[in-house]
């Protein structure tokens, strides 16, 4: 999550359908961008969720859904009475998402929505008043949601009942993500006040916190589980070069590995696993439509493809961020 619209109706672009409801998306030109790709983009199925905004503090975020099989792009948040929805996460069965958004008189809350329904998303944290509820993630079993409430990581069931709080000896613990059979939590926590953030691991059975990537003077955040032994995260290139880069970290604490698709003087962030070879990421690389655009990248060969190659208009003059993919 980097802290940095066609009118309502049905539109057709060369046989590809774009549906918007209650929100708008800038029209991209009709030439897809392939970045440094040397071949046709890989075939994908499944669905992608992401948010788009003009800037983090502009409070104009919208949530979108794209179906790779039907080529349908849809703004799903247009009719919701929820401001600034962002950072969606899909349930393991692909049937629901959780996300954070703002409601009048309450502030940031966590919402649950059954994908494809006309039902209004359910506010899971409404009973906690003006608490700042953010960064929701489903467990791999699908029966729990971890999130951050006023800087403290907490766990709740899918009805919104908080079952556990995780006391961490840090000013704030953000962006929790389950791993290894839901027995561990990855998170980004503060170094000493006024400094940068590190990636750590919390063992849920003991409460033990283990630093995984704690480089002084480097911002390290947005951990996403890859498998039982590794994870993706975003890190500054260096203390002097604050361009974000995507790394592969290891649960056993081995040194992290920077991926070849990164460019030293461009930002790469918000890793979204597709399979063992591909990620969808957000980047400011040259040739894009706006600030941050969405790309498919090959973590093995280092190639990248703009998502505009799958449908013109996914990327826009806005910032496309926080992608999450489900094969269902």
Backbone bond lengths (Angstrom), bond angles and torsions (degrees), N, CA, C in turn:
res aa  C-N    CA-C-N  psi(-1)  N-CA   C-N-CA  omega(-1)  CA-C   N-CA-C  phi
1 X - - - 1.463 - - 1.504 108.72 -
2 X 1.283 117.82 100.90 1.449 120.46 179.04 1.519 108.57 -83.11
3 X 1.430 114.50 125.85 1.462 117.38 -179.10 1.544 108.56 -83.80
4 X 0.743 130.90 78.55 1.459 139.09 178.92 1.564 110.84 -110.62
5 X 17.764 129.54 -105.55 1.471 94.16 86.08 1.567 98.37 -177.01
6 X 2.328 149.16 37.40 1.472 122.84 163.41 1.545 108.64 33.83
7 X 1.307 117.90 130.91 1.451 124.14 -179.98 1.517 110.11 -81.14
8 X 1.376 115.07 172.95 1.455 119.76 -177.33 1.516 110.99 -56.18
9 X 1.327 115.06 147.03 1.444 118.19 176.02 1.501 111.86 133.38
10 X 1.339 115.73 -158.66 1.455 122.27 -176.69 1.515 108.00 -120.21
11 X 1.337 116.65 125.86 1.451 120.58 -176.54 1.516 109.87 -125.48
12 X 1.314 116.86 148.80 1.460 121.30 -178.13 1.522 109.50 -122.76
13 X 1.360 115.99 129.63 1.444 121.07 175.54 1.518 107.91 -124.44
14 X 1.312 118.06 103.63 1.451 122.45 175.43 1.519 111.56 50.47
15 X 1.323 116.27 42.98 1.456 120.62 176.89 1.507 114.00 84.93
16 X 1.335 118.51 -0.45 1.464 121.94 178.32 1.514 107.97 -103.86
17 X 1.312 116.51 134.50 1.462 120.45 -171.57 1.512 110.41 -98.89
18 X 1.325 116.91 134.11 1.446 123.45 171.23 1.518 107.71 -120.88
19 X 1.314 117.36 121.33 1.451 121.59 177.57 1.507 108.46 -113.09
20 X 1.328 117.66 128.47 1.454 120.67 173.83 1.515 108.57 -123.41
21 X 1.314 115.12 147.53 1.455 120.13 -179.02 1.506 108.77 -136.72
22 X 1.318 116.59 107.66 1.447 120.31 173.33 1.523 114.82 75.01
23 X 1.307 120.02 6.35 1.454 122.01 175.43 1.512 108.02 -152.09
24 X 1.313 116.04 165.68 1.454 119.84 -172.46 1.507 111.39 -121.53
25 X 1.313 116.29 156.33 1.469 123.06 -178.36 1.526 107.62 -135.95
26 X 1.331 119.08 129.37 1.463 119.59 179.35 1.529 111.23 -61.38
27 X 1.315 115.86 143.64 1.463 120.46 178.62 1.516 109.02 -81.48
28 X 1.315 116.54 125.47 1.465 120.41 174.45 1.519 108.91 -80.40
29 X 1.343 116.22 162.79 1.451 117.27 175.33 1.520 109.23 -73.74
30 X 1.316 117.42 176.56 1.457 120.96 -170.20 1.529 113.30 -94.93
31 X 1.305 116.11 24.11 1.459 119.38 177.41 1.511 109.45 -121.37
32 X 1.320 117.40 110.52 1.461 120.89 178.65 1.516 110.42 -66.80
33 X 1.337 115.63 155.18 1.455 121.04 178.86 1.509 109.48 -114.53
34 X 1.320 117.79 131.73 1.456 121.36 -176.70 1.515 112.84 -107.91
35 X 1.365 118.53 6.80 1.451 120.19 179.11 1.515 110.53 56.21
36 X 1.351 116.12 -127.77 1.457 119.39 -179.05 1.522 112.20 -96.13
37 X 1.336 117.62 14.91 1.463 120.71 -176.99 1.522 110.65 -66.08
38 X 1.340 114.75 141.02 1.459 119.71 -179.87 1.514 111.10 -111.76
39 X 1.308 118.02 9.68 1.455 121.53 -177.45 1.514 109.73 -150.43
40 X 1.327 115.72 170.17 1.455 121.10 176.39 1.521 109.98 -60.80
41 X 1.328 116.20 143.19 1.456 120.07 -178.21 1.530 111.10 -60.54
42 X 1.324 119.10 144.32 1.463 122.05 178.97 1.529 111.23 -62.64
43 X 1.322 116.44 146.79 1.462 121.12 176.40 1.522 108.95 -72.63
44 X 1.340 116.10 134.77 1.455 122.05 177.92 1.514 109.96 -129.97
45 X 1.316 116.17 148.24 1.460 122.09 167.14 1.526 106.16 -121.32
46 X 1.315 118.00 -169.12 1.453 119.60 -178.99 1.514 112.00 87.09
47 X 1.327 115.28 -172.53 1.465 121.40 -175.67 1.518 110.90 -130.38
48 X 1.330 114.09 150.81 1.454 122.32 -179.05 1.524 109.20 -125.00
49 X 1.335 115.89 137.32 1.463 122.17 172.89 1.520 107.91 -119.14
50 X 1.326 116.82 141.61 1.454 121.09 178.26 1.517 109.00 -158.31
51 X 1.332 117.15 166.83 1.464 119.73 174.92 1.520 109.67 -119.41
52 X 1.308 114.56 159.85 1.458 120.83 179.23 1.520 109.04 -137.10
53 X 1.349 116.25 136.91 1.463 120.58 175.87 1.518 109.44 -149.93
54 X 1.341 114.86 164.71 1.455 118.52 178.72 1.528 111.13 -80.42
55 X 1.335 117.21 -35.93 1.458 122.27 171.49 1.527 107.65 -161.61
56 X 1.338 116.22 159.81 1.468 119.65 -174.05 1.523 111.72 -59.95
57 X 1.328 117.19 -39.85 1.466 120.94 -177.65 1.523 113.65 -90.59
58 X 1.348 117.34 6.38 1.466 120.28 178.95 1.526 112.28 -81.87
59 X 1.330 116.87 -14.65 1.471 122.49 176.70 1.526 112.78 56.69
60 X 1.346 116.51 41.30 1.460 119.90 -178.69 1.536 111.90 -126.40
61 X 1.329 116.83 26.60 1.464 120.64 -177.32 1.528 111.58 -66.89
62 X 1.331 115.89 145.60 1.470 124.07 173.59 1.520 108.48 -131.45
63 X 1.329 116.63 150.05 1.461 121.79 177.63 1.522 110.25 -101.25
64 X 1.335 115.78 136.98 1.461 122.12 -179.41 1.520 110.90 -125.07
65 X 1.335 113.91 153.44 1.462 122.12 174.54 1.521 108.58 -127.50
66 X 1.344 116.41 133.26 1.458 120.65 176.32 1.520 109.04 -126.41
67 X 1.334 116.41 130.47 1.458 123.16 177.78 1.523 108.19 -102.61
68 X 1.329 116.95 114.67 1.460 120.45 -177.14 1.528 112.05 -67.89
69 X 1.331 117.73 -25.99 1.465 120.45 -178.11 1.518 112.05 -78.16
70 X 1.335 117.01 -44.03 1.469 121.09 -176.55 1.520 112.81 -94.68
71 X 1.341 117.08 -9.04 1.476 122.34 -176.40 1.528 111.18 60.43
72 X 1.302 116.51 37.49 1.461 121.89 -179.74 1.527 109.72 -103.26
73 X 1.320 116.78 119.90 1.459 123.27 175.08 1.513 108.55 -108.15
74 X 1.315 116.57 126.76 1.465 120.03 -173.44 1.515 110.55 -138.79
75 X 1.325 116.17 131.71 1.453 120.81 169.21 1.528 107.29 -79.52
76 X 1.324 116.77 114.19 1.470 119.89 -173.73 1.524 112.99 -92.29
77 X 1.326 117.94 -12.38 1.467 119.47 -172.75 1.517 114.14 -101.33
78 X 1.342 118.31 1.95 1.456 120.69 -171.84 1.506 115.55 -61.12
79 X 1.350 118.19 -34.55 1.459 121.17 -177.23 1.525 113.03 -97.95
80 X 1.325 116.86 3.90 1.454 119.60 -179.25 1.530 110.67 -84.81
81 X 1.311 116.47 140.89 1.470 121.15 176.33 1.533 108.76 -84.94
82 X 1.324 114.69 52.39 1.465 122.43 -177.85 1.518 107.16 -132.13
83 X 1.308 116.45 122.59 1.461 120.20 179.86 1.524 110.47 -88.33
84 X 1.333 115.64 146.31 1.457 122.85 169.75 1.534 114.29 57.49
85 X 1.331 119.84 42.89 1.468 119.94 178.74 1.527 111.14 -67.84
86 X 1.331 116.07 138.26 1.462 119.91 -177.61 1.521 110.84 -162.36
87 X 1.342 115.29 172.01 1.470 123.97 173.32 1.525 112.65 55.35
88 X 1.318 115.79 57.35 1.469 121.14 177.83 1.527 110.47 -73.23
89 X 1.328 115.21 154.32 1.469 121.68 172.35 1.519 107.61 -140.20
90 X 1.344 116.79 135.96 1.463 122.22 -173.52 1.526 110.03 -94.49
91 X 1.332 116.40 140.64 1.456 121.40 176.01 1.527 109.92 -65.34
92 X 1.340 117.77 156.25 1.471 120.05 -177.58 1.522 113.90 -58.24
93 X 1.338 118.42 -29.76 1.468 120.76 179.83 1.521 112.52 -87.02
94 X 1.344 117.65 -0.50 1.456 121.57 178.01 1.513 115.10 73.43
95 X 1.332 118.43 15.57 1.467 121.15 -174.97 1.522 114.43 -99.78
96 X 1.328 118.16 -13.26 1.464 120.01 -175.03 1.522 109.82 -147.89
97 X 1.324 115.03 159.47 1.457 120.91 170.55 1.524 109.16 -126.77
98 X 1.314 115.66 153.15 1.458 122.20 164.69 1.517 106.91 -116.04
99 X 1.317 117.10 151.10 1.462 120.89 179.91 1.521 108.27 -158.37
100 X 1.324 116.64 169.36 1.459 121.87 176.57 1.522 109.75 -106.81
101 X 1.318 115.74 146.73 1.450 121.43 179.61 1.521 109.87 -163.12
102 X 1.324 116.20 174.97 1.456 121.81 -174.45 1.522 110.40 -114.48
103 X 1.328 116.49 133.74 1.461 121.87 173.59 1.519 109.30 -117.66
104 X 1.319 116.41 148.38 1.462 121.55 -177.23 1.527 110.74 -58.33
105 X 1.323 116.54 130.94 1.450 122.09 176.35 1.515 114.97 78.57
106 X 1.335 117.71 -1.86 1.460 120.17 -176.72 1.525 112.46 -122.17
107 X 1.310 118.17 -33.78 1.461 120.13 -175.89 1.510 110.83 89.76
108 X 1.335 117.15 -152.65 1.459 121.88 -176.92 1.524 111.16 -70.54
109 X 1.333 115.65 131.62 1.460 122.70 176.35 1.518 109.89 -134.67
110 X 1.336 115.15 167.77 1.458 122.50 176.24 1.523 108.61 -104.71
111 X 1.339 117.26 132.11 1.463 122.57 -176.53 1.526 110.55 -121.33
112 X 1.327 114.48 151.38 1.470 122.86 179.94 1.521 107.30 -123.64
113 X 1.352 116.70 129.63 1.474 120.84 -178.47 1.516 110.06 -135.95
114 X 1.344 115.82 130.50 1.457 121.56 173.71 1.515 108.29 -77.77
115 X 1.311 117.55 120.08 1.452 123.16 -174.44 1.527 111.08 -60.88
116 X 1.331 115.34 133.03 1.455 121.39 175.15 1.509 115.64 86.86
117 X 1.332 117.79 -2.82 1.463 119.66 -179.36 1.526 110.39 -94.10
118 X 1.333 115.26 164.47 1.462 121.22 174.78 1.522 111.53 -92.20
119 X 1.313 116.95 4.45 1.456 120.94 -178.60 1.519 110.93 -71.92
120 X 1.323 116.26 146.16 1.454 121.45 175.65 1.525 109.05 -71.31
121 X 1.314 118.49 136.68 1.466 119.74 177.14 1.527 111.73 -53.94
122 X 1.323 115.13 143.01 1.467 121.31 -178.35 1.518 109.43 -88.89
123 X 1.329 116.59 129.07 1.455 122.06 178.83 1.526 108.85 -80.74
124 X 1.328 116.91 109.82 1.461 121.16 -176.41 1.519 113.21 -79.97
125 X 1.328 117.81 -20.04 1.464 120.04 -173.89 1.522 113.09 -118.49
126 X 1.320 117.42 19.03 1.463 120.93 -177.49 1.527 112.25 -60.04
127 X 1.338 116.98 -32.48 1.467 120.06 -175.84 1.528 112.83 -74.13
128 X 1.340 117.40 -5.86 1.457 119.74 -178.04 1.520 112.19 -98.46
129 X 1.335 116.77 19.81 1.457 122.29 171.96 1.504 113.57 62.82
130 X 1.326 115.76 -131.88 1.467 120.95 -174.73 1.527 112.62 -91.84
131 X 1.324 117.50 14.88 1.469 119.76 175.92 1.526 109.43 -57.94
132 X 1.324 116.42 145.40 1.461 121.52 179.91 1.525 108.45 -89.95
133 X 1.340 115.97 104.74 1.462 123.03 -175.58 1.528 109.13 -106.77
134 X 1.346 116.15 122.15 1.466 120.50 -171.66 1.527 111.07 -145.73
135 X 1.338 115.27 171.24 1.475 124.66 167.37 1.531 114.25 58.86
136 X 1.333 120.28 51.56 1.467 120.35 -177.84 1.530 112.87 -77.70
137 X 1.330 116.59 142.68 1.464 122.74 174.58 1.528 109.27 -142.58
138 X 1.340 116.29 134.16 1.462 121.38 174.14 1.527 110.01 -69.94
139 X 1.329 115.62 149.67 1.455 120.28 167.48 1.524 108.44 -73.60
140 X 1.333 117.53 163.91 1.457 121.06 178.91 1.523 111.20 -69.65
141 X 1.341 117.49 -23.14 1.460 121.14 173.94 1.524 111.33 -78.95
142 X 1.325 117.50 -19.06 1.456 122.14 176.93 1.511 115.17 84.83
143 X 1.327 118.36 -1.17 1.464 120.86 -175.84 1.515 113.64 -100.08
144 X 1.337 117.56 -2.56 1.456 121.67 -178.99 1.526 110.04 -134.37
145 X 1.317 114.82 157.67 1.464 121.92 176.98 1.524 107.19 -133.12
146 X 1.307 117.06 126.23 1.449 120.65 174.05 1.528 107.85 -100.67
147 X 1.331 116.43 144.93 1.463 120.38 -178.25 1.515 108.61 -157.61
148 X 1.320 115.51 177.34 1.461 122.12 179.34 1.521 108.91 -112.12
149 X 1.334 116.76 128.22 1.464 121.54 176.61 1.525 107.89 -123.39
150 X 1.315 115.80 113.54 1.465 121.78 -177.83 1.530 112.00 50.67
151 X 1.338 115.41 41.20 1.447 120.47 175.91 1.512 115.65 85.10
152 X 1.355 117.91 -0.82 1.457 122.40 179.98 1.530 109.29 -112.16
153 X 1.325 117.66 130.71 1.460 121.15 178.84 1.532 109.71 -73.60
154 X 1.331 115.11 134.73 1.458 121.20 -179.63 1.518 109.91 -138.00
155 X 1.322 115.17 159.19 1.458 122.16 -179.93 1.520 108.92 -122.38
156 X 1.340 116.60 135.44 1.463 120.75 177.39 1.516 109.72 -136.13
157 X 1.335 115.74 163.98 1.461 119.02 174.06 1.519 108.66 -84.43
158 X 1.322 117.88 -179.96 1.463 121.13 -175.17 1.527 112.72 -76.53
159 X 1.325 117.17 0.61 1.465 121.87 173.13 1.525 111.27 -97.79
160 X 1.325 117.11 -7.31 1.456 120.94 178.19 1.519 114.38 96.94
161 X 1.322 118.33 9.91 1.461 121.32 179.28 1.526 108.92 -86.85
162 X 1.323 117.04 116.82 1.457 121.31 -179.84 1.527 109.69 -71.48
163 X 1.308 115.65 126.65 1.463 121.31 -177.40 1.517 113.11 -108.13
164 X 1.339 117.88 -25.00 1.456 121.29 179.88 1.518 111.29 -150.29
165 X 1.329 115.63 148.36 1.458 122.75 169.08 1.517 107.88 -120.15
166 X 1.320 116.30 144.87 1.458 120.81 -176.44 1.529 109.12 -114.28
167 X 1.311 115.35 105.25 1.459 120.99 -178.76 1.518 109.51 -77.92
168 X 1.318 116.04 118.28 1.454 122.52 180.00 1.527 107.90 -119.23
169 X 1.311 116.61 134.78 1.467 120.82 -178.20 1.522 110.89 -78.79
170 X 1.325 116.02 57.22 1.454 122.29 178.15 1.521 107.71 -142.45
171 X 1.321 115.07 159.14 1.458 119.05 -178.42 1.524 111.42 -61.72
172 X 1.321 116.44 -37.33 1.459 120.61 -179.96 1.518 110.01 -155.60
173 X 1.344 116.03 139.95 1.463 122.34 175.23 1.520 107.42 -119.33
174 X 1.319 117.08 120.91 1.458 122.27 -171.64 1.522 111.94 -121.95
175 X 1.331 114.99 163.96 1.467 123.90 168.91 1.532 113.28 54.02
176 X 1.335 118.73 48.19 1.472 119.67 -179.62 1.519 111.39 -65.70
177 X 1.339 116.25 148.10 1.465 121.90 -179.11 1.525 108.27 -148.87
178 X 1.333 117.28 124.26 1.462 121.36 -179.96 1.528 110.97 -68.16
179 X 1.324 114.31 152.56 1.453 120.69 172.36 1.519 109.71 -155.16
180 X 1.323 116.69 168.17 1.463 125.59 175.11 1.528 112.17 49.62
181 X 1.337 116.07 66.12 1.456 120.56 176.80 1.504 113.48 65.07
182 X 1.320 117.37 28.58 1.466 123.36 -179.74 1.523 112.32 63.58
183 X 1.331 117.40 23.00 1.458 120.82 179.68 1.526 112.50 -96.77
184 X 1.324 116.93 -12.13 1.457 122.66 -178.96 1.519 109.86 -129.49
185 X 1.335 115.50 154.36 1.459 121.50 172.01 1.518 108.91 -124.10
186 X 1.320 116.02 125.55 1.453 121.24 166.67 1.514 107.98 -84.92
187 X 1.330 118.15 145.68 1.463 119.53 175.90 1.515 109.99 -158.93
188 X 1.329 115.25 163.96 1.454 122.32 175.19 1.515 107.66 -107.73
189 X 1.327 116.27 120.56 1.462 120.73 -176.93 1.504 112.09 -123.89
190 X 1.317 115.21 156.69 1.456 120.63 -178.12 1.517 112.69 -70.92
191 X 1.319 115.15 140.59 1.449 121.36 161.02 1.531 106.61 -76.07
192 X 1.324 120.10 -171.10 1.470 120.03 177.96 1.523 112.12 -49.76
193 X 1.312 116.21 148.70 1.467 122.31 -175.02 1.532 110.30 -49.39
194 X 1.319 115.45 133.41 1.451 121.33 179.57 1.509 113.68 88.27
195 X 1.328 116.74 -1.62 1.455 120.18 -179.80 1.521 109.46 -105.98
196 X 1.344 117.19 -160.79 1.461 121.87 -174.79 1.522 111.44 -99.35
197 X 1.331 116.40 178.26 1.463 122.45 -176.57 1.522 111.31 -101.87
198 X 1.343 115.89 152.72 1.455 123.39 178.42 1.528 109.87 -122.07
199 X 1.333 115.94 165.07 1.459 122.08 172.73 1.532 108.41 -99.11
200 X 1.333 115.47 129.10 1.460 121.10 179.13 1.516 110.03 -132.91
201 X 1.321 114.41 170.72 1.459 122.59 179.49 1.519 108.72 -125.93
202 X 1.335 116.82 136.08 1.456 123.10 176.00 1.520 109.52 -112.72
203 X 1.345 116.81 121.07 1.463 120.96 173.97 1.526 107.96 -83.13
204 X 1.338 116.60 116.21 1.458 120.41 -171.70 1.521 112.50 -69.75
205 X 1.319 118.56 -26.97 1.467 119.72 -177.87 1.524 112.94 -78.45
206 X 1.334 117.14 -23.69 1.463 120.41 -178.01 1.524 114.06 -117.99
207 X 1.326 117.47 -17.37 1.458 120.19 -175.35 1.518 113.22 78.62
208 X 1.322 117.41 8.14 1.462 121.60 -178.70 1.529 111.21 -74.99
209 X 1.315 116.48 134.06 1.465 122.55 176.75 1.522 108.91 -106.65
210 X 1.335 116.56 129.23 1.458 122.76 -177.99 1.523 109.06 -123.96
211 X 1.338 119.64 119.84 1.472 120.67 175.53 1.532 110.45 -65.44
212 X 1.323 116.36 134.93 1.466 121.25 178.96 1.520 111.97 -110.30
213 X 1.312 116.95 -40.98 1.460 121.11 176.45 1.522 106.40 -141.84
214 X 1.323 115.54 102.31 1.464 121.20 -172.53 1.517 109.61 -132.26
215 X 1.316 115.83 70.38 1.459 121.47 -178.73 1.527 109.93 -89.79
216 X 1.324 118.41 119.58 1.470 120.60 -179.65 1.527 111.49 -57.26
217 X 1.330 115.01 134.67 1.456 119.99 176.44 1.505 115.58 78.43
218 X 1.360 118.18 4.83 1.459 121.69 178.87 1.528 109.72 -117.08
219 X 1.316 116.93 130.06 1.460 121.62 174.65 1.529 108.67 -76.66
220 X 1.342 116.70 125.30 1.461 122.69 -178.33 1.523 108.25 -132.43
221 X 1.311 117.01 119.94 1.469 119.34 -171.10 1.523 110.68 -155.47
222 X 1.355 116.37 -177.45 1.461 125.87 176.36 1.536 112.57 55.04
223 X 1.349 117.65 58.41 1.467 119.29 175.42 1.525 111.58 -73.50
224 X 1.326 117.14 139.29 1.465 123.93 179.61 1.528 107.54 -138.07
225 X 1.321 117.40 125.84 1.455 120.74 -177.70 1.523 111.51 -62.92
226 X 1.340 115.90 133.03 1.456 122.30 171.71 1.524 109.35 -96.08
227 X 1.327 116.82 -56.69 1.468 122.62 176.58 1.532 107.42 -154.78
228 X 1.325 117.54 -167.13 1.461 120.46 -176.22 1.526 113.90 -66.79
229 X 1.320 117.40 -14.61 1.460 119.26 -176.77 1.523 114.14 -118.43
230 X 1.344 118.46 -6.51 1.460 119.17 -174.92 1.522 111.66 -147.45
231 X 1.328 115.36 167.30 1.463 121.92 -178.13 1.520 109.23 -154.31
232 X 1.325 115.94 157.41 1.452 122.62 173.84 1.527 109.02 -96.17
233 X 1.318 116.26 149.82 1.461 119.01 172.35 1.521 109.40 -157.21
234 X 1.327 116.18 167.37 1.462 123.30 -179.30 1.524 109.19 -106.86
235 X 1.335 116.12 137.13 1.461 120.90 -178.24 1.517 109.70 -145.98
236 X 1.340 116.49 145.12 1.453 119.42 171.16 1.531 109.96 -59.05
237 X 1.336 116.17 149.68 1.461 119.49 177.78 1.534 110.45 -64.54
238 X 1.334 116.53 -42.42 1.464 120.56 178.52 1.526 108.71 -159.16
239 X 1.310 115.91 173.27 1.463 119.90 178.48 1.517 111.75 -64.14
240 X 1.327 116.75 -24.93 1.468 121.43 179.76 1.520 112.72 -98.08
241 X 1.320 117.13 -20.40 1.466 122.54 -179.84 1.529 107.97 -116.53
242 X 1.316 116.85 105.14 1.460 122.15 -173.06 1.523 113.43 -91.29
243 X 1.317 117.23 16.86 1.462 119.20 173.20 1.529 109.31 -68.85
244 X 1.335 115.38 130.84 1.456 120.82 -179.96 1.527 111.07 -71.04
245 X 1.320 116.34 142.74 1.460 123.94 177.61 1.529 107.90 -134.81
246 X 1.316 117.22 151.74 1.464 121.04 179.45 1.525 109.28 -100.33
247 X 1.317 114.93 130.91 1.459 123.13 -176.85 1.524 110.09 -121.60
248 X 1.320 115.36 159.73 1.456 122.77 169.15 1.520 107.64 -105.74
249 X 1.349 115.69 117.75 1.455 121.02 177.99 1.518 110.33 -103.35
250 X 1.324 115.97 168.65 1.459 121.19 -175.33 1.524 110.87 -127.69
251 X 1.328 115.78 138.48 1.454 122.05 -178.48 1.528 111.08 -62.70
252 X 1.331 117.37 -30.62 1.464 119.78 -178.75 1.526 113.06 -83.63
253 X 1.337 117.25 4.53 1.454 121.05 174.24 1.511 115.59 87.29
254 X 1.338 118.90 5.26 1.461 120.12 175.03 1.530 110.72 -58.63
255 X 1.333 118.03 154.77 1.463 120.16 179.46 1.529 111.93 -56.80
256 X 1.315 116.50 139.35 1.468 121.85 -179.62 1.525 110.53 -70.07
257 X 1.345 115.35 155.72 1.458 122.23 -179.18 1.521 110.24 -116.73
258 X 1.329 117.14 127.40 1.456 122.34 178.59 1.525 109.26 -83.30
259 X 1.350 117.01 133.62 1.453 120.81 -177.70 1.527 112.05 -77.51
260 X 1.338 115.46 150.28 1.464 121.69 -176.01 1.520 113.22 -68.66
261 X 1.340 118.31 -22.23 1.468 118.84 -177.46 1.529 112.40 -74.35
262 X 1.336 118.44 -14.21 1.464 120.94 177.95 1.527 110.90 -65.49
263 X 1.326 115.87 149.46 1.461 122.71 171.65 1.522 108.16 -118.29
264 X 1.300 117.31 134.49 1.458 122.39 -172.14 1.523 112.38 -57.99
265 X 1.328 117.63 -36.77 1.463 120.06 -174.74 1.527 112.67 -109.11
266 X 1.335 117.10 26.72 1.464 123.12 171.66 1.517 108.53 -133.36
267 X 1.321 116.62 159.17 1.456 121.85 178.87 1.526 111.12 -92.18
268 X 1.322 115.88 135.93 1.461 123.71 173.78 1.525 107.36 -133.05
269 X 1.329 116.92 122.68 1.462 118.77 -175.16 1.526 110.85 -152.54
270 X 1.355 114.69 178.44 1.470 123.50 173.49 1.532 112.38 58.21
271 X 1.319 116.69 62.11 1.465 120.88 -179.64 1.521 111.64 -64.71
272 X 1.330 116.31 131.36 1.463 123.69 179.03 1.528 108.10 -127.82
273 X 1.341 118.54 106.24 1.464 120.24 -178.85 1.530 112.32 -65.54
274 X 1.321 116.34 136.87 1.465 123.00 171.48 1.525 109.40 -106.18
275 X 1.315 116.18 -49.33 1.466 123.06 173.97 1.520 107.42 -158.33
276 X 1.326 117.61 -165.03 1.461 120.21 -176.10 1.518 113.78 -68.29
277 X 1.332 117.21 -15.40 1.462 120.15 -177.83 1.525 113.49 -107.30
278 X 1.334 117.29 -34.67 1.458 120.14 -169.92 1.529 113.02 -114.81
279 X 1.329 113.95 147.70 1.459 123.46 171.60 1.521 108.55 -126.58
280 X 1.317 117.16 153.84 1.460 122.25 164.90 1.517 106.57 -107.36
281 X 1.324 116.47 128.58 1.463 121.31 -175.08 1.526 109.98 -132.54
282 X 1.332 116.15 168.73 1.457 122.62 173.19 1.516 108.53 -108.40
283 X 1.333 116.97 136.03 1.461 119.91 -176.98 1.519 111.42 -147.77
284 X 1.337 114.48 152.99 1.465 121.62 175.34 1.525 111.38 -100.35
285 X 1.334 117.46 17.12 1.460 120.10 -176.04 1.523 112.18 -56.00
286 X 1.310 116.37 153.66 1.458 121.39 -177.43 1.527 111.23 -62.25
287 X 1.333 115.67 149.46 1.454 121.55 179.71 1.508 114.02 91.70
288 X 1.334 117.12 4.94 1.460 120.55 -179.97 1.514 112.59 -84.85
289 X 1.350 115.71 -176.03 1.466 121.32 -177.03 1.516 112.82 -92.69
290 X 1.340 116.53 -30.72 1.455 119.38 -175.58 1.510 111.09 -147.93
291 X 1.334 117.12 -138.20 1.452 120.74 177.93 1.512 110.44 -71.88
292 X 1.342 115.53 -79.60 1.465 121.87 174.27 1.519 109.51 -100.78
293 X 1.331 116.74 132.12 1.457 123.58 175.06 1.518 109.16 -120.96
294 X 1.332 115.48 162.08 1.456 121.76 -179.36 1.529 110.80 -93.58
295 X 1.327 115.73 136.27 1.460 122.25 179.11 1.528 109.77 -135.57
296 X 1.325 115.48 147.14 1.447 121.22 165.75 1.522 106.57 -91.00
297 X 1.329 117.59 131.31 1.459 120.74 179.59 1.523 109.66 -125.83
298 X 1.321 114.69 147.66 1.456 123.02 176.59 1.523 107.44 -96.09
299 X 1.320 116.76 110.72 1.463 120.35 -175.81 1.520 112.24 -71.29
300 X 1.329 117.15 -15.50 1.460 121.49 -179.25 1.526 110.76 -90.97
301 X 1.342 116.79 -50.54 1.463 121.20 -174.99 1.522 113.72 -96.84
302 X 1.343 117.57 -12.15 1.453 120.20 177.13 1.518 115.41 83.20
303 X 1.316 119.30 5.32 1.466 121.88 179.55 1.532 110.47 -76.08
304 X 1.335 116.02 160.79 1.466 120.16 174.38 1.525 109.74 -143.45
305 X 1.339 115.68 153.31 1.454 123.62 178.65 1.518 108.66 -137.52
306 X 1.326 117.75 128.58 1.464 121.03 174.64 1.520 109.41 -62.57
307 X 1.323 117.57 140.41 1.462 119.82 176.43 1.519 111.94 -68.44
308 X 1.332 117.98 -11.54 1.465 120.09 172.38 1.526 111.61 -62.24
309 X 1.333 117.46 -21.24 1.455 120.44 177.02 1.523 111.38 -70.10
310 X 1.326 117.31 -21.35 1.467 121.32 176.50 1.518 111.25 -88.86
311 X 1.339 115.73 -29.94 1.463 121.05 173.21 1.519 109.32 -166.17
312 X 1.330 116.22 125.67 1.452 120.09 176.28 1.520 109.41 -62.36
313 X 1.326 117.17 128.73 1.457 120.57 176.95 1.507 114.17 109.73
314 X 1.354 118.67 -9.75 1.457 118.49 174.36 1.527 109.15 -62.07
315 X 1.319 116.93 -48.64 1.459 121.08 173.58 1.519 109.37 -86.89
316 X 1.335 115.52 152.28 1.467 120.11 -171.39 1.520 109.41 -151.99
317 X 1.347 117.59 178.77 1.467 119.80 173.49 1.527 113.72 -65.51
318 X 1.328 117.80 -10.82 1.461 122.05 175.64 1.536 109.57 -80.04
319 X 1.334 116.48 -168.17 1.457 123.00 174.46 1.516 109.01 -108.32
320 X 1.324 117.47 120.58 1.472 122.33 177.44 1.537 108.06 -98.53
321 X 1.335 115.88 121.03 1.471 120.71 -171.80 1.526 110.80 -144.91
322 X 1.336 115.89 171.92 1.464 122.19 170.83 1.501 114.40 63.35
323 X 1.335 119.38 39.70 1.467 121.61 -177.73 1.526 110.90 -70.47
324 X 1.338 115.53 144.96 1.457 122.82 172.15 1.517 107.64 -142.35
325 X 1.325 116.13 134.39 1.465 122.30 -172.22 1.520 110.44 -116.78
326 X 1.342 116.11 143.23 1.455 121.77 171.97 1.524 108.36 -131.19
327 X 1.338 118.56 137.72 1.468 119.93 178.41 1.518 113.08 -74.86
328 X 1.350 118.16 -7.79 1.464 121.59 -176.16 1.515 112.13 -90.52
